[in-house]
Amino acid sequence: MIAKVLKTWTFFVLALLLSVNVLARGPVPISAVAVQDLPKEAQQTLILIKQGGPFPYPKDGSVFRNYEGVLPKQKRGYYHEFTVKTPGARNRGARRIVSGGDPRTSGEYYYTDDHYATFRRIKE
């Protein structure tokens, strides 16, 4: 009986230790993309951001909270998101530009085309 309980606990502890390794994620490297390599809709959105609008979607300019942890860690309110139109989409689609700091002047912009799973830093 004791051997069975010990075997079960050993298996449990081993499974727990292995799962910590699998679930632990470090910072994901962010690649870069040149403005001219962005889709034309993203280039247009970037121009609107620097002009301060007007934006086509009510949520444009709202705080992006970086729940995914893909972008560098910053205090709440640092990042703002803007929709990049997706041709043929009936909703906002998956494409966004996220800005750091003051969206109009910071020069810190990230592009995602997979709804925040990955980002590329926009290089101007």
Helices and strands as residue ranges (DSSP letters): H 2-23, E 31-34, G 35-37, H 40-51, E 62-64, E 79-83, E 96-100, E 108-112, E 120-123
